[in-house]
């Protein structure tokens, strides 16, 4: 079932989104060599609580942390631990916040110090793919228009989209219909209607698209061990142009 939100509900999702945006603005200075990923997660949880909100991730289907923190070849759903970041790493942080019953979800991939050209390219390509996908998130377009914009850009630049993980509706629940793939054909799929709210999230690998799930049953890693990047925004479908709620 696809939920269409009222303008008042979109404003409430936006309040959660502003907390997510604040977290990302403030966490960048904390991402440095020698910092353990659990330190970042503890800080995220503390700030979410300080804002009077809740993590949409902690406890979700048993997930143990406030955020997903994935390093290098980890695509998504990384579990924060005593692992310390090293110079040259890339780290993807995915945060969901619930305030007054409404959820916003976003992700960003950061460089730890100076990174290699392969990773620099990967981050540029993935972020631009998100921008191009969001540009297609307009009333009257279809899900496939978002999907095609992302896939065509990524593959044009020699990278690959993960095809077993998807964007999704969001707002009342962390994961709602419709599914938003990062691959597909234009003019296909569900028509986008004003009031729909989507989490658009390209997950892009530097190498092949294939992935596997680690023994912890959560963390998804690239099969070839090459790096992966993840950028995401919660976006409301409006009459004239998309409204980014986590910016």
SERO-4910 file (N, C-alpha, C, O; in steps of 0.05 Angstrom, whole numbers):
BEGIN
 pado doro    nc1    nc2    nc3   cac1   cac2   cac3    cc1    cc2    cc3    oc1    oc2    oc3
  Unk    A     17    -24      0      0      0      0     18     25      0     37     27     16
  Unk    A     12     43    -18     27     68    -19     12     90     -4    -12     95     -9
  Unk    A     26    102     15     14    123     31     19    151     19     42    157     12
  Unk    A     -1    167     16      1    194      6     -2    212     30    -23    211     44
  Unk    A     18    229     35     18    246     59      6    274     53      8    284     31
  Unk    A     -6    285     73    -16    313     71      7    332     74     29    324     82
  Unk    A      3    357     67     24    377     70     33    379     99     56    384    105
  Unk    A     14    377    118     21    378    147     38    354    154     57    357    170
  Unk    A     32    331    144     49    307    150     76    309    138     96    301    150
  Unk    A     78    321    114    104    325    102    121    344    118    145    340    121
  Unk    A    108    364    130    122    383    148    133    368    172    155    374    181
  Unk    A    118    349    183    127    333    206    150    315    199    168    312    215
  Unk    A    148    302    175    171    286    166    195    304    163    218    296    169
  Unk    A    191    328    154    213    348    150    226    355    177    250    360    177
  Unk    A    211    355    199    223    360    225    243    338    232    264    344    243
  Unk    A    235    313    227    254    291    231    278    294    212    300    289    220
  Unk    A    272    302    187    293    306    168    313    327    175    337    324    169
  Unk    A    304    348    188    323    369    197    341    359    219    364    369    221
  Unk    A    332    341    235    350    329    255    371    312    241    395    313    248
  Unk    A    363    296    221    382    281    206    403    299    193    427    294    194
  Unk    A    394    321    181    412    339    168    432    351    188    455    355    182
  Unk    A    422    358    212    439    369    233    460    349    241    483    356    245
  Unk    A    453    324    243    472    303    250    495    302    229    518    300    236
  Unk    A    487    302    203    508    301    183    525    326    182    549    324    176
  Unk    A    513    349    188    530    373    188    551    372    210    573    382    207
  Unk    A    544    360    232    561    360    256    580    336    257    600    337    271
  Unk    A    574    315    243    590    291    246    615    291    229    634    277    235
  Unk    A    616    308    209    638    308    190    665    312    205    685    300    198
  Unk    A    665    330    224    690    336    238    699    313    256    722    312    265
  Unk    A    681    295    262    687    272    280    698    248    264    708    229    276
  Unk    A    696    249    238    705    226    221    734    231    215    741    246    197
  Unk    A    751    217    230    780    220    226    794    194    234    783    176    246
  Unk    A    819    192    225    835    169    231    836    163    261    840    182    277
  Unk    A    832    138    269    834    130    296    808    130    312    807    120    334
  Unk    A    787    140    300    761    140    313    747    114    308    746    104    286
  Unk    A    737    102    329    722     76    327    694     82    317    682    102    324
  Unk    A    683     64    301    656     68    290    635     69    312    615     82    310
  Unk    A    640     54    334    621     54    356    620     82    370    600     89    381
  Unk    A    642     96    369    643    123    380    624    141    365    609    157    376
  Unk    A    624    138    338    607    154    321    577    147    327    560    164    328
  Unk    A    572    121    330    544    112    334    534    122    361    511    131    363
  Unk    A    551    121    382    543    131    408    537    161    407    517    170    418
  Unk    A    553    176    392    548    205    389    522    210    375    507    227    383
  Unk    A    517    194    354    492    197    339    468    192    357    449    207    357
  Unk    A    469    170    372    447    164    390    442    185    411    419    192    417
  Unk    A    464    196    421    462    217    442    449    242    431    431    254    444
  Unk    A    456    250    406    445    274    395    416    270    387    399    288    390
  Unk    A    409    246    377    381    241    371    364    244    396    343    257    395
  Unk    A    373    233    418    357    235    443    356    264    452    335    273    462
  Unk    A    378    279    449    378    307    457    357    323    442    346    342    453
  Unk    A    351    315    417    331    329    401    303    320    408    284    329    396
  Unk    A    300    301    427    274    292    435    263    271    415    238    267    415
  Unk    A    280    259    400    272    240    379    282    212    385    295    207    406
  Unk    A    277    194    367    286    166    370    300    157    344    295    167    322
  Unk    A    318    138    348    330    125    324    309    106    312    297     90    326
  Unk    A    306    109    286    287     91    271    300     64    266    286     45    257
  Unk    A    326     61    272    340     37    266    344     19    290    340     -6    288
  Unk    A    350     30    313    356     14    336    332     -3    344    311      8    350
  Unk    A    336    -29    345    314    -48    351    298    -56    327    281    -75    329
  Unk    A    302    -43    304    286    -50    280    294    -78    271    317    -83    262
  Unk    A    276    -97    273    282   -125    267    307   -135    281    321   -153    272
  Unk    A    311   -124    305    334   -132    321    360   -118    316    380   -126    327
  Unk    A    360    -97    299    385    -84    293    395    -70    319    380    -57    333
  Unk    A    421    -74    325    431    -66    352    441    -37    355    447    -29    378
  Unk    A    443    -22    334    456      5    336    437     27    328    415     22    317
  Unk    A    445     52    334    429     75    327    431     82    297    413     95    286
  Unk    A    452     74    285    457     81    256    471     57    243    480     38    256
  Unk    A    471     58    217    487     38    201    513     52    193    512     73    180
  Unk    A    535     40    199    561     51    193    577     30    177    585      9    189
  Unk    A    582     35    152    594     15    134    620     26    122    620     49    112
  Unk    A    641     11    123    668     20    115    677      5     91    676    -20     89
  Unk    A    687     20     71    700     10     47    682     -9     31    664     -1     18
  Unk    A    688    -35     33    673    -55     16    646    -61     28    630    -76     16
  Unk    A    640    -51     52    613    -55     64    594    -36     50    598    -11     50
  Unk    A    573    -47     40    554    -31     23    534    -17     42    532      8     41
  Unk    A    520    -32     58    500    -21     77    499    -39    102    510    -61    102
  Unk    A    484    -29    122    477    -44    146    502    -52    162    501    -72    177
  Unk    A    523    -36    160    546    -41    177    540    -36    206    525    -17    213
  Unk    A    550    -53    224    545    -51    253    569    -39    266    591    -49    265
  Unk    A    565    -16    279    587     -2    292    600    -20    313    587    -36    326
  Unk    A    627    -17    315    643    -34    333    668    -19    342    670      5    339
  Unk    A    686    -34    353    712    -22    361    731    -17    338    753     -7    341
  Unk    A    722    -24    314    739    -20    290    745     10    288    727     27    289
  Unk    A    771     16    284    779     44    281    784     52    252    795     36    237
  Unk    A    775     75    245    778     85    218    807     90    212    822     99    230
  Unk    A    815     85    187    842     90    178    842    110    156    822    113    141
  Unk    A    864    125    153    866    143    131    864    128    105    876    107    101
  Unk    A    848    139     87    843    126     61    817    110     60    809    101     39
  Unk    A    804    106     84    778     92     84    756    111     73    759    135     73
  Unk    A    735     98     65    710    113     61    689    100     80    689     76     84
  Unk    A    672    117     92    653    107    111    625    118    105    621    142    104
  Unk    A    607    100    101    579    107     95    563    106    121    564     87    136
  Unk    A    549    128    127    533    130    151    504    134    143    497    153    128
  Unk    A    487    117    153    458    117    146    443    122    172    446    107    191
  Unk    A    426    143    172    413    151    197    383    153    191    374    166    172
  Unk    A    367    141    209    338    145    209    329    157    235    336    147    256
  Unk    A    312    178    234    303    191    258    272    191    258    259    196    238
  Unk    A    261    185    282    232    186    286    225    207    307    234    205    330
  Unk    A    209    227    299    201    248    316    170    251    314    160    254    292
  Unk    A    157    250    336    127    253    337    114    234    318     93    240    306
  Unk    A    126    210    315    113    189    299    120    189    269    110    172    254
  Unk    A    137    208    260    144    210    232    174    206    228    190    216    243
  Unk    A    180    191    206    208    182    202    220    195    177    206    197    156
  Unk    A    245    203    179    261    211    156    287    195    156    297    187    178
  Unk    A    298    190    133    320    172    129    340    183    109    331    193     88
  Unk    A    366    183    115    385    193     96    412    180    101    417    169    123
  Unk    A    430    181     81    456    169     83    476    186     68    469    201     49
  Unk    A    501    184     77    523    199     64    549    183     67    553    171     88
  Unk    A    566    184     47    592    171     49    614    192     51    615    211     36
  Unk    A    631    188     71    652    207     77    680    195     72    683    170     73
  Unk    A    699    212     65    726    203     62    741    208     89    736    228    103
  Unk    A    758    189     96    775    192    120    802    201    110    819    185    102
  Unk    A    807    227    112    832    238    102    833    236     72    813    237     58
  Unk    A    857    234     62    862    231     33    855    203     23    863    184     36
  Unk    A    839    201      2    832    175     -9    842    172    -37    849    192    -50
  Unk    A    842    147    -47    853    141    -74    833    152    -95    810    158    -89
  Unk    A    843    153   -119    827    164   -142    802    146   -147    781    157   -154
  Unk    A    805    120   -143    782    102   -147    759    110   -129    736    111   -137
  Unk    A    766    114   -103    745    121    -84    735    150    -88    711    155    -85
  Unk    A    752    168    -96    743    195   -102    722    194   -125    701    207   -123
  Unk    A    728    179   -146    709    177   -168    683    164   -159    662    174   -166
  Unk    A    685    143   -143    661    129   -133    643    148   -118    619    148   -122
  Unk    A    654    165   -100    638    184    -85    625    204   -103    602    211   -100
  Unk    A    640    215   -123    629    234   -141    606    222   -157    585    234   -160
  Unk    A    610    198   -168    590    185   -185    565    180   -169    543    184   -178
  Unk    A    568    170   -144    545    162   -128    529    186   -120    504    186   -121
  Unk    A    542    207   -111    528    232   -103    513    244   -127    490    252   -124
  Unk    A    526    245   -150    512    256   -173    489    238   -181    468    249   -190
  Unk    A    491    212   -178    469    194   -184    445    200   -167    422    200   -176
  Unk    A    450    206   -141    428    214   -124    415    240   -133    390    241   -134
  Unk    A    431    259   -141    420    285   -150    403    280   -175    381    292   -178
  Unk    A    412    264   -194    397    258   -218    372    243   -213    351    248   -226
  Unk    A    373    224   -194    348    210   -187    328    228   -174    304    227   -181
  Unk    A    337    246   -156    318    265   -143    305    283   -164    282    290   -162
  Unk    A    321    291   -184    310    309   -204    286    297   -219    269    312   -228
  Unk    A    285    271   -220    262    258   -234    238    253   -215    217    243   -224
  Unk    A    241    260   -189    220    254   -170    199    276   -170    197    292   -151
  Unk    A    184    277   -192    164    298   -196    137    285   -202    136    264   -214
  Unk    A    116    297   -193     89    287   -198     85    283   -227     90    301   -243
  Unk    A     74    260   -235     69    253   -263     91    236   -275     85    221   -295
  Unk    A    115    237   -264    136    218   -273    130    190   -261    111    187   -246
  Unk    A    147    171   -267    144    144   -257    169    136   -242    191    147   -246
  Unk    A    166    115   -225    189    105   -210    212     98   -228    235    104   -222
  Unk    A    206     87   -252    227     79   -271    244    103   -280    267     99   -288
  Unk    A    232    126   -280    248    150   -288    270    156   -268    292    163   -276
  Unk    A    264    152   -242    285    155   -222    306    133   -225    330    139   -225
  Unk    A    297    109   -228    314     86   -230    333     88   -254    357     83   -252
  Unk    A    322     95   -277    338     97   -302    359    120   -300    382    117   -308
  Unk    A    351    142   -288    370    165   -285    394    156   -269    417    164   -275
  Unk    A    389    141   -247    411    132   -230    429    112   -245    453    115   -247
  Unk    A    416     91   -256    431     69   -268    448     79   -292    471     72   -295
  Unk    A    436     95   -309    449    103   -334    474    120   -327    495    117   -340
  Unk    A    472    138   -307    495    154   -299    517    137   -287    540    140   -294
  Unk    A    509    119   -270    529    102   -256    544     84   -276    569     83   -275
  Unk    A    530     71   -294    543     53   -313    558     68   -334    578     58   -344
  Unk    A    550     92   -341    565    108   -359    593    114   -349    612    118   -364
  Unk    A    596    114   -322    621    121   -310    636     96   -299    654     98   -282
  Unk    A    628     72   -309    643     48   -303    639     36   -276    655     19   -267
  Unk    A    618     44   -262    611     33   -236    586     16   -239    575     14   -261
  Unk    A    577      4   -217    553    -13   -219    534     -8   -195    543     -2   -173
  Unk    A    508     -9   -201    488     -6   -180    482    -34   -168    482    -54   -182
  Unk    A    478    -34   -142    470    -59   -129    440    -64   -135    423    -46   -131
  Unk    A    434    -87   -145    407    -93   -155    390   -109   -136    367   -116   -142
  Unk    A    401   -116   -112    385   -131    -93    377   -113    -69    366   -123    -50
  Unk    A    384    -88    -70    377    -69    -49    363    -45    -62    370    -37    -84
  Unk    A    344    -33    -48    327    -13    -61    321     11    -42    324      9    -18
  Unk    A    314     33    -55    301     55    -41    272     47    -35    264     25    -42
  Unk    A    257     65    -22    231     57    -12    215     81     -3    226    103      0
  Unk    A    189     77      0    173     97     13    180    100     42    191     81     54
  Unk    A    175    123     54    182    127     82    163    148     94    152    164     79
  Unk    A    161    149    120    145    170    133    131    159    158    139    165    180
  Unk    A    110    143    153     96    131    176    113    108    187    114    103    211
  Unk    A    126     93    169    143     70    175    170     74    162    173     90    144
  Unk    A    190     59    171    216     61    160    217     52    131    229     64    114
  Unk    A    203     30    126    201     20     98    172     17     90    157      2    102
  Unk    A    165     32     70    138     32     59    139     26     28    161     28     16
  Unk    A    117     20     17    115     20    -13    116     49    -22    108     67     -7
  Unk    A    125     53    -47    134     34    -66    164     28    -63    179     44    -51
  Unk    A    173      6    -75    202      1    -78    213     19    -99    200     24   -119
  Unk    A    237     30    -94    250     48   -113    277     36   -121    297     42   -108
  Unk    A    278     20   -142    303      8   -151    322     29   -162    314     50   -170
  Unk    A    348     22   -161    368     40   -173    375     31   -202    396     38   -212
  Unk    A    357     16   -214    360      7   -241    332      4   -253    313     -2   -239
  Unk    A    330      8   -279    304      4   -292    301     20   -317    320     32   -327
  Unk    A    277     20   -328    271     33   -353    254     58   -349    237     58   -331
  Unk    A    258     79   -364    241    103   -361    212     97   -369    207     79   -384
  Unk    A    194    113   -358    166    112   -364    153     86   -355    132     77   -365
  Unk    A    165     72   -335    154     47   -325    151     49   -295    162     66   -282
  Unk    A    134     31   -284    130     30   -255    108     48   -245     93     60   -261
  Unk    A    107     51   -219     86     66   -206     88     96   -213    110    107   -214
  Unk    A     65    108   -219     65    137   -225     69    152   -199     58    145   -178
  Unk    A     85    173   -200     90    189   -176     68    210   -172     61    225   -190
  Unk    A     57    210   -148     35    228   -142     43    248   -120     59    241   -103
  Unk    A     32    271   -122     38    291   -102     31    281    -74      9    270    -70
  Unk    A     49    284    -55     44    274    -28     59    248    -22     60    240      1
  Unk    A     69    234    -42     86    211    -37    112    220    -25    122    241    -33
  Unk    A    124    204     -7    150    210      4    168    186      0    161    164      8
  Unk    A    191    190    -12    209    169    -19    237    172     -7    246    195     -5
  Unk    A    249    150      1    277    150      7    292    140    -18    291    116    -25
  Unk    A    305    158    -32    320    152    -56    349    148    -48    361    165    -36
  Unk    A    360    124    -55    386    118    -44    403    100    -62    403     76    -60
  Unk    A    418    112    -80    437     97    -96    458     83    -79    471     96    -62
  Unk    A    461     57    -83    483     42    -71    500     32    -94    491     16   -110
  Unk    A    524     42    -95    540     40   -120    567     27   -113    581     35    -94
  Unk    A    575      7   -129    600     -7   -125    620      2   -146    613      8   -169
  Unk    A    645      3   -138    667     10   -156    672    -13   -176    679     -8   -199
  Unk    A    667    -38   -167    671    -61   -183    644    -73   -192    627    -59   -201
  Unk    A    642    -99   -190    618   -113   -198    594   -108   -179    598    -99   -157
  Unk    A    570   -113   -189    546   -108   -173    541   -128   -151    526   -122   -133
  Unk    A    553   -152   -153    547   -174   -135    555   -168   -106    576   -157   -101
  Unk    A    538   -177    -88    543   -173    -59    536   -199    -44    524   -217    -55
  Unk    A    544   -199    -19    537   -221     -1    532   -210     27    541   -187     33
  Unk    A    518   -225     43    512   -216     71    532   -231     89    536   -255     87
  Unk    A    544   -216    108    564   -227    126    550   -244    147    525   -246    149
  Unk    A    566   -258    163    556   -277    182    539   -264    204    524   -278    218
  Unk    A    542   -237    208    526   -224    228    497   -220    219    480   -210    234
  Unk    A    491   -229    195    463   -229    183    453   -201    176    430   -199    168
  Unk    A    470   -181    178    462   -154    171    480   -141    150    469   -132    129
  Unk    A    506   -141    154    523   -125    137    526   -137    109    533   -160    106
  Unk    A    520   -120     89    523   -128     61    550   -118     51    556    -94     54
  Unk    A    566   -136     38    592   -128     28    594   -135     -2    579   -152    -12
  Unk    A    612   -122    -16    616   -128    -44    630   -155    -47    647   -162    -30
  Unk    A    622   -170    -67    633   -197    -71    662   -196    -79    678   -214    -72
  Unk    A    670   -175    -94    698   -173   -103    716   -157    -84    740   -154    -90
  Unk    A    705   -148    -62    721   -133    -42    727   -104    -50    741    -91    -35
  Unk    A    716    -95    -72    720    -67    -80    701    -48    -64    681    -57    -53
  Unk    A    708    -23    -63    693     -4    -46    665      1    -57    659     -2    -81
  Unk    A    648     10    -39    620     16    -45    613     43    -32    623     49    -10
  Unk    A    595     58    -44    586     84    -32    556     85    -31    542     71    -47
  Unk    A    545    101    -13    516    102     -8    509    131     -1    518    142     18
  Unk    A    491    143    -18    480    169    -12    450    167    -13    439    152    -30
  Unk    A    436    181      5    407    179      7    395    204     18    406    218     35
  Unk    A    371    211      7    355    233     18    326    223     20    317    207      4
  Unk    A    311    234     39    282    231     39    270    255     24    276    278     29
  Unk    A    253    248      4    244    268    -15    213    266    -18    202    245    -21
  Unk    A    200    289    -16    171    291    -20    165    298    -49    178    315    -61
  Unk    A    145    284    -60    137    290    -88    117    313    -87     96    312    -74
  Unk    A    124    335   -100    107    359   -100     99    364   -129    108    351   -148
  Unk    A     82    384   -132     70    390   -158     91    398   -178     91    389   -201
  Unk    A    109    416   -170    127    428   -189    156    417   -188    168    413   -209
  Unk    A    165    411   -164    193    400   -161    195    384   -136    179    388   -117
  Unk    A    214    366   -134    218    350   -110    227    368    -86    241    388    -90
  Unk    A    218    359    -63    226    374    -38    243    355    -21    233    335    -11
  Unk    A    268    362    -18    286    345     -2    282    352     28    285    375     36
  Unk    A    274    332     43    267    336     71    290    331     90    288    336    114
  Unk    A    313    321     80    336    315     97    360    331     90    383    322     93
  Unk    A    356    355     80    377    372     71    378    397     88    395    415     84
***
